[in-house]
Amino acid sequence: MRTGIKGCTMPSSLLWAVDVYGRVYSLSTAGQQWEQCRDAQLEFKRVTAVQQCCWGIACDHQIYLNVHASDVPIRYQEETYENQRWNPVDGFSERLLPKNWEWEADWYVDENFGGEPTEKGGWTYAIDFPASYTKDKKWNSCVRRRRWIRYRRYKARDTWAKIPSEEVRPLPDPFNDISCGGWEISDERQGRLSLWAVSLQGKVWFRDGIHHQNPEGWGWEEVQVPGEVVQISCGPGDLLWAVLWEGQLLVREGIGRDCPQGFSWVVVESPSSEVGAIHVTVGVNVVWAVTKDHKVWFRRGINSHNPCGSGWIGMVGEMVMMNVGLNDQVWGISREDRAVYFRQGVTASELSGKAWKAVSVPRDGDRSHSSASTSSLPSAGCFFSGEPEDAPKPRIPKVTSDSFISELVSDRESQVGRREGGAAVASIQEEEQGGEQEGTAPPALVLSPSQSGNQDPQWSNVDLEEAQTHLAVGPPSDTAETCSLSSVATYNLGLEDPYGSDEHPLWAWVSGGGCTVDSHTQLNWFNSSGISSSVQAMSLSITPAQTAAWRKQIFEQLSERSKREIENFKHYEQAIEQSVWVKKGTMQWWRDWKPHKWVDVRFALEQFSGTDGNKDGILFIYYTFNEEKKYLHAFVNEVTILVPVLNDAKHTFAIYTADRTKQRWPIRLAASTELEMYDWLALLSVSCCDSRGIQGPPSKQAIWSVTCKGDIFVSDPWPSLEASPYPMPCDQMFWRQIGGHLRTVESWAYTGGYGGGFSQGLASSTDNIYTQTDVKSVYIYENQRWNPVTGYTNRGLPTDRYMWSDASGLQECTKTNTKPPSPHWTWVSDWTIDYGVSGGTDREGWQYAADFPASYHGNKTLKDFVRRRRWARKCKLTTTGPWQEVPPIALSDVTLLPCMALAKMEHVPLWAISNKGDVLCRLGVTTESPAGTSWLHVGTDQPFKSISIGGAHQVWAIARDGSAFYRGSVSAQNPAGDCWYHIPSPPRQKLKQVSVGRTSVYTVDENGNLWYRQGLTPSYPQGSTWDHISNNVRKVSAGPLDQVWIIADKVQGSHSLSCGTVCHRLGVQPMEPKGQSWDYGIGGGWDHITVRGNSLEAVRFSMSALTDSTAGRSAPRSPLALRSQEMNGNAVGC
Amino acid sequence: MLCDWCRYVRVQLNDNTGAFSFLTIAGGLIRTQHKSNVCSFVTRRHSLCATWSYRSMADDKDVLRDVWFGRIPTCFTLNQDEITEREAEPFYLLLPRVSYLTLVTDKVKKHFHKVMRQEDLEEMWFEYEGTPLKWHYPIGVLFDLHASNTALPWSITVHFKDFPEQDLLHCPSNSVIEAHFMSSIKEADALKHKGQVVNEMQKKDHKQLWMGLQNDKFDQFWAMNRKLMEYPTEEGGFRYLPFRIYQTMSDRPFIQKLFRPATPDGHAHTLGDLLKEMFPAAIPQDDEQMKYQVIIHGIEPMLETPIQWLSEHLSHPDNFLHICIIPAPND
């Protein structure tokens, strides 16, 4: 019901991270700060997120699940069969309910059997168990059964729920790593997940049975591994990599739909021969690894046929861990500052991305540390031990980024100094003095968090159980120099602004598996405080090539040249005039690439005088892509049409060029206010007309079209438009909007003015603009489903349509959120129940059916489980345009003889059909008096719905029953003819519209088929058969040259599909009146076209249509118009 | 150094009345002759620009901009032999270095037409110190070649009769310039990419290049020209470099030969390498006085400059690197 472009906002998604204190934070793609996970009483060491939930290992070694709340509940249907021996109602109790679940309602009997109600309490019958059951009780039915159903609902949402530990077989040792993925394994049913875990002993476990209805899964299965695994990563698809203690990597082979666990392992050597890997992360098509020296590696040649890839590429940056999220986007925690970094520029074609960028947003939990840090700074020299008594009480770091594993790994590498550091700590002063601290500091000391933040230490987690943390402040000896340098630098920063340094959190783990970003996503994560930019700047490398002498010289000389040649001559005139008028503004743009969404852009129209004196212009749309400023432009003289696309959410319009028409993908823009939109449209349309040298009213030949919104467009045809065999492509036609709101254009008494509507005050001629109003109803549907407990309620099944919806049920439409079709319309009544629905209603307006969607009937039967009723509300539109209403009869169709054989014509035949289906013939219509004098009623057996008059006074009409009629003996002398000849419709089709050209007759049926009447001859004007021309046709207009134009649906462009598209029949010739093929023009959303004015080929043309007859005259004497908006005319969805 | 943004800061809404106020750009520099509130707007944006130019130093885009917006202050005087109805005032203009004389002198023509009789008007042509100026050379080349070390403004004499048929091509309309410009681009691309890039472009892309030059639209031009400047990374440069070496002393119009941007073993050729092969005299010997100046766009790049880089950054819009060799001043 509501049509047009929907305002579309991308749902936000979350990036999850754990800081070194074990606090879990999430950062929304729409947000600008880390939100602490409020529920977490626990400290976590790992999290792994997917879109619908996040798994984590807490410091109690247990696995927790956090399922994000959504509108759709997680329900699980429990069912049991009642039979003679067992009564399930007694057999079940709350005891059976799994933890984290709740019952939704009581048990009830399933009355539905094979889609039909049993009507007998749900019993079905059979001869014996087990057998096939029928719903009818027969003489041999010895047993019966019925099914009881109850739903349980997952209640632990948006909270960390402990996964019940195995009752049968407790796990031998605690978990150490966890990774969730596998939701994209080919053809997997939706919602299925693979969860992999690694235990402290290096065993690998797979969790079975996780899917949407059962978010926790069933249980753990051990997967044999050829060594001891320290870390594992499971991608969205079939990639699974793990890291071994020894530093090699394992790749799982054989993961697929039937075997989510895979078959076997393949060993891949560490990227570096000297240093083993400590971390691996995989996506759909990528594998990244980190070696023990924190170097970052990218695996080349990964694809679904080759999960092992072909080689390693060393990348820039030093990370402690990395995580590949959705769309193969990469996140990392840098070794240097423990900030979360995002890999910029990762695209399908460039999976390794371009550069690291620090995520620098504040945390919502940032508090109190600032004051604490000021006080703790002076006290930095005093140490306090593991059981601190001083205020401020420091948080004991529980988790480290390289965590337990790397520490143990580095242990094996016999980095003794570092292990000693477990008992070593250094004061800041010592750090400043040179960082030679190992072994000299007192053991087992802990720094306050602010200090630790300043010092950027290498945390190491040793013993989770005792929460006794050892700190190794001193960096490993091999990196001592850089590390102390950086810590000194940060410390200085801290001195100046202790708060600032405190704001820089230290992260331990990040998971992007639930974070929907890609290289085009605009995030507000990268530009906040000063500290972050300095961190960024520090990590940027400077290439020495920039400093080459020759380059420097060129820069210098160029600036000298400018000084010499321009500086003193600025008062000189410029040779090329840049006297450009620019109007700028901000708008939103529906961006061209996926995911499509509205993005803020700056919009500018530059107008200048071309060399030939013509005004011309360029449209610019400035947008940001990957932080880079870019723009899109269109030459104003290439714009073919500007279409307002009003809806309740946004003030949008579309700009088409010939290319954009071919693509079916216009430039779509949204202004912030309606007024602004119309300002722009007015300016742009004047600019377009200027650049094409178009002014004044449209010509007599003009082609008129109407969109499904009622906007009217007109195009002045060029002679080449109907040229044969090479007509002008109709996507190059230029359309301009004419004020007013109409359903069809043909006999509209165009008053000869132009402009109106939005162009008020800009380009309108002041005469002949009239106010026009239209009233129509907006409908919404109230839907209900029957359930056995409460009868009909507005509580449907999860799969059901919205309880308040449009006719299709796909769109939610409540009384409050339903708006008039466009801001131009205003409500003029309140919501009322509509009883006038086809199929009938009961006294309350309800219609019943077995299920959605189905055919509805007006009385309730036992087979009905759903019902709906229609609510209507009237709205009214008032606009202005060069149209005038002809009272008093409302018409639904109207036709004029398009092309006269004689130069001078007394009367113009005009036929119309009233709203009630009466056929009318207007008498006395002349060029002088286009409104005519009186209506002549032409009798019919049944109501008609479409009529057309063509060359030689052929009048064809379509009756309401879908058959065609030909009016005999119509002539100039006998304008009403004498009798109707019934013409059967094409087999099994009901016709709905007819258009008669000079000789040809075209009809459209209700299934969208276009038919051509074959065999018309002067002696037998009824013709012989219907020839099928085309399908997907909405409307046809045959013109005085026998040219054929249609409104077609489902036109495929190179970018998208459009409905309601203007098409032109190519290859129409006297000997081949049916033509050969279609040429596609403007669309979609078009509803009507008339080309009946265009007889540009005809020389002896005097007047073609009433529109023309008045349009051609400077000031019509007695202008008037016909009104034929169909009441309640439903805009065509497009 | 201007970012893309600043190119379009020319005009901005200045107050709530909706009136427009103009900022102009001359030679790529913003003149700050505007109302205070607009000024603050610009200033704010400029701080942004500074950040960007810092970050985008690597792509040398500023060089392209400087090259494009190079201007030569010129004084046009009517030849004394022309018969006028009243005395003709000289006409001053900033000529774009990268454009063509006949393309940017409509104003000059109009200015002098005013003082002349209709029947005396023939095709306009230009002369500098006795040398007819070839309109089909870029303006910057004409200046560097003939007037490098002279005082500015450049003084050009305008003629309306005695067209030097043997020296100059006729230029009846802008379409002739367009044809010349496009054929240069095609020739350059034939050298660079065997003509593949230019042939794959559509007609409107060609038009965009031309319109960009004609209307002095840097962004419009470079949005398309960028494609002509691409090359496969593994080849390290174009197939052959499109260059032309002009000398004042020679009857030859210019030197143009095949020259690759790098040696077969991948060593990048420099400007010096090119000159060594094409015009060895331009390279000063150890002890001798420099005999020639090698000028590109009014500057003298070091001989160590990689020739591929020069071709990408200091080529004219016609995609040729125009190198002028003139005798060094004696002093």
Contacts between the chains, C-beta under 8 A, distances in Angstrom:
chain1	res1	chain2	res2	distance
A	543	B	58	6.7
A	546	B	57	6.1
A	546	B	58	6.3
A	549	B	302	6.6
A	549	B	304	7.2
A	550	B	301	6.5
A	550	B	302	4.2
A	550	B	304	5.0
A	550	B	305	4.1
A	550	B	306	7.8
A	551	B	60	7.8
A	551	B	305	7.8
A	553	B	301	6.8
A	553	B	302	5.3
A	554	B	63	6.5
A	554	B	299	6.6
A	554	B	301	5.6
A	554	B	305	7.1
A	554	B	313	8.0
A	554	B	314	7.8
A	555	B	62	7.6
A	555	B	63	7.3
A	557	B	299	3.7
A	557	B	300	6.8
A	557	B	301	7.6
A	558	B	63	6.7
A	558	B	66	4.4
A	558	B	67	7.6
A	558	B	297	7.6
A	558	B	299	6.0
A	559	B	66	7.5
A	560	B	299	7.7
A	561	B	66	7.8
A	561	B	70	6.9
A	561	B	297	7.4
A	561	B	298	4.7
A	561	B	299	5.6
A	562	B	27	6.2
A	562	B	28	7.9
A	562	B	29	7.8
A	562	B	66	6.7
A	562	B	70	7.6
A	564	B	152	7.4
A	565	B	70	7.1
A	565	B	71	6.2
A	565	B	72	5.9
A	565	B	73	6.5
A	565	B	152	6.5
A	565	B	298	6.8
A	566	B	26	7.1
A	566	B	27	4.3
A	566	B	29	7.7
A	566	B	71	5.3
A	566	B	73	7.5
A	566	B	94	7.3
A	568	B	73	7.8
A	568	B	152	7.7
A	569	B	71	7.6
A	569	B	73	3.6
A	569	B	92	8.0
A	569	B	94	6.2
A	569	B	152	7.0
A	569	B	153	6.6
A	570	B	26	5.4
A	570	B	27	7.7
A	570	B	31	7.2
A	572	B	73	5.3
A	572	B	92	4.9
A	572	B	93	6.1
A	572	B	94	4.5
A	572	B	153	7.7
A	573	B	92	6.7
A	573	B	93	5.5
A	573	B	94	6.7
A	573	B	107	7.0
A	574	B	26	7.0
A	574	B	71	7.8
A	574	B	93	7.7
A	574	B	94	5.3
A	575	B	93	5.0
A	575	B	94	6.1
A	575	B	95	5.1
A	575	B	96	6.1
A	575	B	99	7.2
A	575	B	104	3.7
A	575	B	105	7.1
A	575	B	107	7.0
A	576	B	96	6.4
A	576	B	99	7.3
A	576	B	104	5.8
A	576	B	214	7.8
A	576	B	215	6.6
A	576	B	216	4.2
A	578	B	10	7.8
A	578	B	24	7.3
A	578	B	25	7.1
A	578	B	216	6.5
A	580	B	10	7.3
A	580	B	11	7.6
A	581	B	11	7.5
A	581	B	20	7.6
A	582	B	8	7.2
A	582	B	10	6.5
A	582	B	11	4.1
A	582	B	20	8.0
A	583	B	20	7.7
A	584	B	8	7.6
A	584	B	11	7.0
A	584	B	12	6.9
A	584	B	13	7.3
A	604	B	8	6.4
A	608	B	215	6.9
A	611	B	106	7.9
A	611	B	174	6.4
A	611	B	214	6.7
A	618	B	220	7.4
A	620	B	8	7.4
A	622	B	4	7.9
A	622	B	5	7.8
A	622	B	8	7.7
A	629	B	3	7.0
A	629	B	4	5.2
A	629	B	5	6.2
A	629	B	52	7.9
A	631	B	4	7.3
A	631	B	219	7.3
A	633	B	220	7.2
A	633	B	223	7.8
